[in-house]
Amino acid sequence: MLHSTATVAAFCALLVALGGASHPVRSATLTGTVKDANQAPVPGAEVGLPLLSKYATTDDSGGYRIADVPAGVHTLRVRRVGFLEYTGVVDVPASGSVERNVGAPRPSWES
C-alpha cells in the first residue's frame, strides 16, 4: 500500500504536535536547615516529602536539599533518632527554589 508524501508528512506533523502538546512538569528545589532548640545544627536528620517519596539527609551543618520537587503544597516531614517527629506544610513554587528551615522538636526523652 503506497502513501502519498503529503499524507505521511501530515501524519508526522500530527505526531509532533501531539507530543509537543504536553506541558513540562514545573519543579523547584527545596532547601533549608534543621536546628535544635538551642539553634545547634541537627546532622543526620531525614527530611522528606513522603507522598512524593523524595528524601534528603541533613549534613553536618543541618542543611538539606531536595531537587525536582513539583510545584504545589506538600507535606514536609523531619525525623531523627532522639527527637520528636516534625510534620508541616511547604508551598513549592513552579520554578526556582524555596527555603524551609525547621526547628527540631525537643528530644523524645523530654516529652
Secondary structure, 3 states (H helix, E strand, C coil): CCCCHHHHHHHHHHHHHHHHCCCCCCEEEEEEEEECCCCCECCCCEEEEHHHCEEEECCCCCEEEEEEEECEEEEEEEECCCECCEEEEEEECCCCEEECCEECCCEHHHC
